[in-house]
Amino acid sequence: MKKLIILLLMLSPLAVSAQNDAYKTLFDDCVGRDGYSTVQVSKDMLRIMDSDYNLALASIDGVMSITFNSDDSAAVEAFRKRCDLMLDRSGLSVMVSTNDGTQAVKIYTSTVEDKIKEVIVLTCSPTETVVVDVVGNLTLKQISRLNF
C-alpha cells in the first residue's frame, strides 16, 4: 500500500471521471485546504506508465487520494470520522480491517459479479489519515499485483 501512495504522490493531478460521488465530494472539499494533500490520476496517465503492473493498471479507470496531516489529533480524528461516515453510507463492503494500536487500515470494495469496481483504502494514525480510491474493472489477482 505504501508503494501505491508514493506512486500517487509522484504523479501530477489529472481528472478522474468515475469516482464514487460521496468520495468525489469529500475530495473536492479537501483540494487546496491547509493540511490536505490531494492527488488525481486519470486512466490516460495510467496507460502511459511503463511497468510490470501494466495488466492491472490497464483495468483502472482512475485513482484519487487524500492525505490529511496535522499535529492536532482532534482534527485528524474529525477527518477520520468524516471518512468513516462516508464509507458507512457508501454501500461498499469491508474486505480487510487491521489495527496495530497506532495505525488502522481498512480496505473497502464494491463488487459487481466477479469484478471489483471500486477499492477504497483508509489508513489512520494519530497524526495522519490517508484515503485512496481506485475505480476500474479489477479482479482480486490484479489487485494483489498492486500490493494493496
For each residue, the residues with C-beta under 8 A, 3 or more apart:
1: 4 5 105 121 123 132 147 148
2: 5 6
3: 6 7 147
4: 1 7 8 121 132 146 147 148
5: 1 2 8 9 65 67 130 132
6: 2 3 9 10
7: 3 4 10 11
8: 4 5 11 39 41 63 65 132
9: 5 6 37 39 65 67
10: 6 7
11: 7 8 14 39 41 45
12: 45
13: 38 39 40 41
14: 11 40 41 42 44 45
15: 40 42
16: 19 40 41 42 43 61 62 63 64 135
17: 42 61 62
18: 61 62 135
19: 16 23 24 27 62 64 133 135
20: 23 24 90 92 110 118 120 133 135
21: 24 25
22: 25 26 86 89 90
23: 19 20 26 27 64 86 90 120 131 133
24: 19 20 21 27 28 64
25: 21 22 28 29
26: 22 23 29 30 66 82 83 86 131
27: 19 23 24 30 31 38 40 64 66 133
28: 24 25 31
29: 25 26 33
30: 26 27 33 36 38 66 68
31: 27 28 36 38
32: 36
33: 29 30 36
34:
35: 68 69 70 75
36: 30 31 32 33 66 67 68
37: 9 65 66 67 69
38: 13 27 30 31 64 65 66 67
39: 8 9 11 13 63 64 65
40: 13 14 15 16 27 62 63 64 65
41: 8 11 13 14 16 45 46 62 63 64
42: 14 15 16 17 45 46 62
43: 16 46 47 60 61 62
44: 14 47 48
45: 11 12 14 41 42 48 49
46: 41 42 43 49 57 58 60 62 63
47: 43 44 57 58
48: 44 45
49: 45 46 53 54 57
50: 54
51: 54 57
52: 145
53: 49 56 57 145 146
54: 49 50 51 57 58
55: 58 59 142 145
56: 53 59 60 138 142 143 145 146
57: 46 47 49 51 53 54 60
58: 46 47 54 55
59: 55 56 136 137 138 139 142
60: 43 46 56 57 63 134 135 136 138
61: 16 17 18 43 135 136 137
62: 16 17 18 19 40 41 42 43 46 134 135 136
63: 8 16 39 40 41 46 60 132 133 134 135
64: 16 19 23 24 27 38 39 40 41 132 133
65: 5 8 9 37 38 39 40 130 131 132 133
66: 26 27 30 36 37 38 130 131
67: 5 9 36 37 38 128 129 130
68: 30 35 36 75 76 79 128 129 130
69: 35 37 76 127 128
70: 35 73 75 76 127 128
71: 127
72: 75 76
73: 70 76 77 126 127
74: 77 78
75: 35 68 70 72 78 79
76: 68 69 70 72 73 79 80 124 125 126 127 128 129
77: 73 74 80 81
78: 74 75 81 82
79: 68 75 76 82 83 129
80: 76 77 83 84 122 124 129
81: 77 78 84 85
82: 26 78 79 85 86
83: 26 79 80 86 87 122 129 131
84: 80 81 87 88 122
85: 81 82 88 89
86: 22 23 26 82 83 89 90
87: 83 84 90 92 106 108 120 122
88: 84 85
89: 22 85 86
90: 20 22 23 86 87 108 110 120
91: 110
92: 20 87 108 109 110 118 120
93: 108 109 110 111
94: 97 106 107 108
95: 107 108 109 119
96: 105 106 107
97: 94 104 105 106 107
98: 104 105 106
99: 103 104 105
100: 103 104
101:
102: 125 126
103: 99 100 123 124 125
104: 97 98 99 100 122 123 124 125
105: 1 96 97 98 99 121 122 123 124
106: 87 94 96 97 98 121 122
107: 94 95 96 97 119 120 121 122 148
108: 87 90 92 93 94 95 118 119 120 121 122
109: 92 93 95 116 118 119 120
110: 20 90 91 92 93 116 117 118
111: 93 114 115 116 117
112: 115 117
113:
114: 111 139
115: 111 112 137 138 139
116: 109 110 111 119 136 137 138 139 140 143
117: 110 111 112 135 136 137 138
118: 20 92 108 109 110 133 134 135 136
119: 95 107 108 109 116 133 134 138 143 148
120: 20 23 87 90 92 107 108 109 131 132 133 134
121: 1 4 105 106 107 108 130 131 132 134 148
122: 80 83 84 87 104 105 106 107 108 129 130 131
123: 1 103 104 105 128 129 130 131
124: 76 80 103 104 105 128 129 130
125: 76 102 103 104 128 129
126: 73 76 102
127: 69 70 71 73 76
128: 67 68 69 70 76 123 124 125
129: 67 68 76 79 80 83 122 123 124 125
130: 5 65 66 67 68 121 122 123 124
131: 23 26 65 66 83 120 121 122 123
132: 1 4 5 8 63 64 65 120 121
133: 19 20 23 27 63 64 65 118 119 120
134: 60 62 63 118 119 120 121 138 146
135: 16 18 19 20 60 61 62 63 117 118
136: 59 60 61 62 116 117 118
137: 59 61 115 116 117
138: 56 59 60 115 116 117 119 134 142 143
139: 59 114 115 116 142 143
140: 116 143 144
141: 144 145
142: 55 56 59 138 139 145 146
143: 56 116 119 138 139 140 146 148
144: 140 141 147 148
145: 52 53 55 56 141 142
146: 4 53 56 134 142 143
147: 1 3 4 144
148: 1 4 107 119 121 143 144
